[in-house]
Amino acid sequence: MVLKEETKIGNEAEERCVVEGFPIGKLKYPLTNDFMFKAVLQRNQTALKGLLCALLNMRLEDIAAVRVLNPIEIGGMIDEKMMMLDLKLELNDNRILDIEMQVIDEGNWPERSLAYLCRAFDQLEKGEKYLRVKETIHIGILNFTPKDFPQKLYLDYFFYNLDTAHKYSDKMSIRMLQLNQLGNKADERKWPELYYWACLFKAQTWEEMWMLTEKDETIRECVFTYKELTADEKARMQSEAREDYYRRLNWAEERGLNKGMEKGIERGQKETARTLVSNVDHAMESFQVDLERACEGLGTTVEAYQVAKTLLE
């Protein structure tokens, strides 16, 4: 009976997608793709505000302004300088937020999140008073649960004294949304908006996304912006470059390659050249475009591609 009901819902979602002009079937670049995640949220303020409200337990009317401090360029070059695609924000002129989509458990999440948090907290210019420092929050949207961490959908960490529970300061905190912990109905009742956003990030098909548009207007905004970007050839190339980067990273880890051994300027230049050539070649093959079109889509030039090829040879 349950299976029949799920099939009926799935068929209805597919029909609605077709009526609304949406694709159907598997997503090529889910929102766990950190490039697509950042591109969508920096483009649509309503979607971004909706996510912040869910993560920080706020109301939309509480958000007067949100500014992206490190925007990316659609069509810009994806290279070693753009491997960190966290979303740094200033909220209401009194909070600094750093949101990171992380799908691979590299075994260093506590240290990584603390490093991001401390860098963002160190925001004062020379001579500014310490009281002017803004509340800083690092938010990790993870597709895994770090070792020995609680098996919960949402976690928040503050600075407390262990004996008295006295809060040392509320100006630094870390929040974690663990997508792999989805499925608990108690979480859905406790954090309905956050639960639906987590479902959106985990969605693997257009039908799943479409069903979630009926849950929340800000999610609907996010899905429609996502649809626009998936129709943008340059955005697709950049998303594919990120997918390719993670495939190569997994390949390296499986074979025990230690990237920390790669030293020296010459090797760094070759790695940059290899990334450029690989991305352009992959774009030409995947999108059936010529060299000039592929270079334009990735924000580089034919001349740069040829120089990189020569360096590798």
C-alpha positions in Angstrom: 0.0 0.0 0.0 2.9 2.4 0.9 4.7 1.5 -2.3 1.6 2.3 -4.4 1.1 5.7 -2.6 4.8 6.6 -3.2 4.4 5.6 -6.9 1.3 7.8 -7.2 3.1 10.8 -5.6 6.1 10.2 -7.9 3.9 10.1 -11.0 2.1 13.3 -9.9 5.4 15.1 -9.4 6.6 14.0 -12.9 3.4 15.3 -14.4 3.8 18.6 -12.6 7.4 18.9 -13.8 6.3 18.4 -17.4 3.4 20.9 -17.1 5.7 23.5 -15.6 8.4 23.0 -18.3 10.9 21.3 -15.9 13.1 18.4 -16.9 12.4 15.0 -15.3 14.8 12.3 -14.1 18.2 12.4 -12.4 20.0 15.7 -11.6 23.4 15.9 -13.2 24.7 18.5 -10.7 22.8 18.2 -7.4 23.1 21.1 -4.9 25.8 19.2 -3.0 28.0 20.4 -5.9 29.6 23.3 -4.1 29.9 25.5 -7.2 26.2 25.1 -8.0 25.3 25.6 -4.3 27.1 28.9 -4.2 26.1 30.1 -7.6 22.4 29.6 -6.8 22.4 31.2 -3.4 24.5 34.2 -4.4 22.1 34.9 -7.4 18.8 34.6 -5.4 18.5 36.7 -2.3 15.1 35.3 -1.3 16.4 31.7 -1.4 19.5 32.8 0.6 17.4 34.5 3.2 15.2 31.4 3.5 18.1 29.2 4.1 19.6 31.5 6.7 16.2 31.7 8.5 16.1 27.9 8.7 19.7 27.6 9.8 19.6 30.4 12.4 16.0 30.1 13.5 15.1 33.6 12.2 12.1 35.1 10.5 12.4 36.7 7.0 11.4 40.1 8.4 14.4 39.9 10.8 16.8 40.0 7.8 17.3 43.6 6.8 20.3 43.0 4.5 22.6 40.1 3.5 25.7 40.7 1.5 27.9 38.1 -0.2 31.5 39.0 0.6 33.2 36.5 -1.8 31.0 36.2 -4.9 32.1 33.9 -7.8 31.8 34.8 -11.5 29.7 32.6 -13.7 32.0 31.8 -16.6 35.1 32.6 -14.6 38.1 30.3 -14.6 38.0 27.3 -12.2 41.6 26.7 -11.1 43.5 26.0 -8.0 42.7 29.4 -6.6 39.0 28.7 -6.7 39.0 25.3 -5.0 37.5 26.7 -1.8 33.9 27.6 -2.6 32.6 28.6 0.9 29.9 31.3 1.0 31.0 34.2 3.2 28.2 36.6 4.1 27.6 39.7 6.2 24.1 39.6 7.8 22.4 42.8 9.0 25.8 44.5 9.3 26.4 42.7 12.6 27.1 39.1 11.8 29.7 37.3 9.6 28.7 33.9 8.3 30.8 31.4 6.5 28.7 28.5 4.9 30.5 25.5 3.4 29.1 22.6 1.5 31.3 19.6 2.2 30.6 16.2 0.7 33.8 14.4 1.3 34.9 13.4 4.8 38.6 14.2 4.8 39.0 13.3 8.5 39.8 16.8 9.6 36.4 18.5 10.0 36.9 19.9 13.6 40.2 21.4 12.7 39.0 22.7 9.3 35.9 24.3 10.7 37.8 26.0 13.5 40.3 27.4 11.0 37.5 28.8 8.9 35.8 30.3 12.0 39.0 31.9 13.3 39.9 33.4 10.0 36.4 34.9 9.6 36.5 36.2 13.3 39.8 38.0 12.7 38.0 40.9 10.9 39.2 44.0 12.7 41.5 46.5 11.1 44.5 47.8 12.9 43.5 50.1 15.7 39.8 49.1 15.8 38.3 48.4 19.2 37.8 44.8 20.1 34.2 45.5 21.0 33.5 46.2 17.4 34.1 42.6 16.4 31.0 41.0 14.8 29.4 37.8 15.8 30.9 35.1 13.6 29.3 31.7 12.7 30.8 28.9 10.6 28.1 26.6 9.2 29.0 23.3 7.6 26.5 21.5 5.4 28.0 18.0 5.5 27.1 14.8 3.6 28.7 12.8 6.3 29.0 12.6 10.1 32.5 13.2 11.4 34.0 10.5 13.6 32.6 10.4 17.1 30.1 13.2 16.4 26.4 12.8 17.5 24.2 11.2 14.9 21.8 14.1 14.6 20.5 16.2 11.7 21.5 19.6 13.2 24.2 20.4 15.8 25.3 23.8 17.2 28.5 24.5 19.3 29.2 27.4 21.5 32.0 28.3 24.0 31.0 27.3 27.5 32.6 26.5 30.8 32.2 22.7 31.4 31.6 23.0 35.1 29.2 25.9 35.3 27.8 26.0 31.7 28.6 29.7 31.7 28.8 31.0 28.2 32.2 32.6 27.6 31.0 34.5 24.5 28.2 34.3 22.0 30.3 35.9 19.3 31.7 32.6 18.0 29.9 29.4 17.1 29.8 26.5 14.8 26.7 24.9 13.3 26.4 21.6 11.4 23.7 20.3 9.1 24.4 16.6 8.6 22.5 15.6 5.4 23.3 11.9 5.9 21.1 12.0 9.1 17.9 12.7 7.2 14.9 10.4 7.7 14.0 11.0 11.4 10.4 12.2 11.7 11.2 13.8 15.0 13.7 16.1 13.2 11.1 17.0 10.7 8.7 18.0 13.5 11.4 19.9 15.4 13.0 21.8 12.4 10.5 21.6 9.5 12.0 24.3 7.4 15.6 23.1 8.0 14.5 19.5 7.3 13.0 20.5 3.9 16.2 22.4 3.0 18.2 19.4 3.8 15.9 17.3 1.6 16.5 19.8 -1.2 20.3 19.5 -0.9 20.1 15.7 -0.9 17.6 15.6 -3.9 18.8 13.5 -6.8 15.9 14.0 -9.2 13.9 16.9 -10.6 10.7 15.3 -9.3 12.1 15.4 -5.7 13.0 19.1 -6.1 9.6 19.9 -7.6 7.8 18.3 -4.6 9.8 20.4 -2.2 8.7 23.7 -4.0 5.3 23.2 -2.4 6.8 23.2 1.1 8.3 26.7 1.2 8.3 29.7 -1.1 12.0 30.3 -0.5 12.8 26.8 -1.6 10.6 27.3 -4.7 12.8 30.4 -5.5 15.9 28.3 -5.0 14.7 25.5 -7.4 13.7 28.0 -10.1 17.1 29.7 -9.9 18.8 26.3 -10.0 16.8 25.5 -13.2 18.1 28.7 -14.8 21.7 27.9 -14.0 21.5 24.4 -15.2 20.4 25.9 -18.6 23.5 28.1 -18.6 26.3 26.4 -20.5 29.1 28.2 -18.6 27.6 27.3 -15.3 27.3 23.7 -16.4 30.9 23.6 -17.5 32.0 25.0 -14.1 29.8 22.5 -12.2 31.3 19.7 -14.3 34.8 21.0 -13.6 34.0 20.7 -9.8 32.6 17.1 -10.3 35.8 16.2 -12.2 37.9 17.7 -9.5 36.3 15.5 -6.8 36.5 12.5 -9.1 40.2 13.0 -9.4 40.6 13.7 -5.7 38.9 10.4 -4.9 41.1 8.6 -7.5 44.2 10.0 -5.8 43.0 9.0 -2.3 42.2 5.5 -3.4 45.8 5.1 -4.6 47.3 6.7 -1.5 48.7 9.7 -3.3 50.0 12.4 -1.0 49.4 15.8 -2.5 51.4 17.3 0.3 54.5 16.0 -1.4 53.9 18.2 -4.4 56.4 21.1 -3.9 58.1 23.8 -5.9 57.1 26.4 -8.3 57.6 24.3 -11.4 55.3 21.5 -10.1 52.7 24.1 -9.1 52.8 25.6 -12.6 52.4 22.1 -14.2 49.5 21.3 -11.9 47.7 24.5 -12.9 48.4 23.8 -16.5 47.1 20.2 -16.1 43.9 21.5 -14.5 43.3 24.0 -17.3 43.9 21.5 -20.1 41.8 18.8 -18.4 38.8 21.1 -17.8 38.9 22.4 -21.4 39.3 19.0 -22.9 36.5 17.6 -20.8 34.2 20.5 -21.7 34.8 19.9 -25.5 34.0 16.3 -25.1 31.0 16.6 -22.8 29.3 19.5 -24.5 30.4 18.8 -28.1 31.8 22.3 -28.6 35.0 23.5 -30.3 38.1 24.7 -28.5 37.2 28.4 -28.7 33.7 27.8 -27.2 35.0 25.6 -24.4 37.7 28.1 -23.4 35.1 30.9 -23.5 32.7 28.9 -21.3 35.4 28.3 -18.7 36.6 31.9 -18.6 40.0 31.3 -20.3 41.5 31.8 -23.8 42.8 29.5 -26.6 46.2 31.1 -26.1 46.3 30.1 -22.4 45.2 26.6 -23.3 48.0 26.3 -25.9 50.6 27.6 -23.5 49.5 25.1 -20.9 49.7 22.3 -23.4 53.2 23.3 -24.4 54.3 23.4 -20.7 53.0 19.9 -20.1 54.7 18.6 -23.2 
